[in-house]
Amino acid sequence: MLTSITAYSYGIAAVAFLILTVLLLTSWRARIFGTALTVACMITVLWATSIVYQAAKTPLSLLTDVLEILRNAGWSIFLLMLLGPFQQTNSSPPFKFKLKPYVVGILAFYCLLLLLNIY
């Protein structure tokens, strides 16, 4: 019974984030915030789908753990972008950004977690 509740709830989350991802892809206006949100939603779809598969069939603990770290990193990057540590320069390419040192530290922390999880 508990397995089916887990599978249904994460399945609903996967479908909801898939719908949000499709909506973001169809209404994308070349804004960097939209790109970060779309990537975070895609990773969340994969993460929720892996948990549904894990609850219904066989455990995929390494894949689920890696996807969870990537999901957390994606949402953290999106939230940091909203808060403003990514400052756009006045150069002509639209996606050239200046990174603050603490953002690089956070990204390095997520990379370290990912490597430790795989090891």
N, C-alpha and C positions, 0 to 999 in steps of 0.2 A: 504494500500500500504506500509506504513512504517513498519507494523508488518511483512509483507512478506519479506521485505529487511532485517530486523533484524533476522528473522528465517533462511533465506538463508545464510547470512554471518556467523552467529554463527554455523550453520550446516556445512558449509564448513570448519570452524575452527575445529569443533569436528572431522570431517572425517580426516583432515590433521594431527591432533595430534594423532588420533587413528592409522593412518598409521605409524607415527613416533614411537609410542609406540610398535607396532608390530615389526617394524624393530629393535628397541632397544632390545626387548625381544629375538629375534631370533639371534642377533649377540652379546649377552651379554658375556663378558669375565671376569666376577667376579671382576670388578673394582668398587670401591665405587662411583666414579663419575657417572658411567653408571647407577647404582642403583638409585641414587638421581635424575638423569635426567628422568629415566623411571617413577618413582613415581610422579614427577612433571607433566609429560606429561599425566599420567593417571588421575590425579586430574583435569587437564585442560580439558580433554575429558568430565569428569563428569560435570564440571562447564558449559562448552559450551552447553552440551546436556540439562542441566536444564534450561538454558536461552532460548534455542529453544523451549522447552516444555512450558515455561512461556509465550513466545511470541505467540505461536500457540494456546494454550488451556487456562489453568487457572493459575493464579499467584501462584508461590511457593516462596514467598519472603524469608522466613526463610531458606529454603533449599539452595536457590541460594546465600544468604548472607553467610551462613556457608561454602559452597563450595568455595566462593570467598576468604574468609579468609584462608581456607586451601590451595587454589591455590597460594595465595600470600606467605604463609609460605613455601610451597614447593619450589617455585622458589627462595625465599630468602635464604633458606638453601642450595640449589644447587649453587647459586652464591657465598655464603660465603665459601662453600667448594672449589670452584675454586680459590678464593682469598687466601685461606690458613690458616684460623684460626683453622681448624681441623688438628692437627699434629699427624701423626701416630707414635705410640710408637714402640719400638723394641721387643715387646712381640710376642709370637707365634700366637695368634688369629688374623686373617686378618682384623677384623672389630672393633678392640678396639682403641678408639680415646680419646685424651685428649681435653676437651672443655675449651675454654677461657671464662672468666667471661662475656664479652659482648655478646657472642653467647648465653649463658644461659639467659641473660637479654632480648635479642631479642625473644627467644623462649617463655619466660614468658610473654612478651608483646603480642605475637600472641595468647597465651592461654587465657590471660585476655580479648582480643578482642572477642575471640570465646565464652567465658562465658557470656560476656556482651550482645552479639548478641542473644544468646539463651535465656537469661533472659528477 
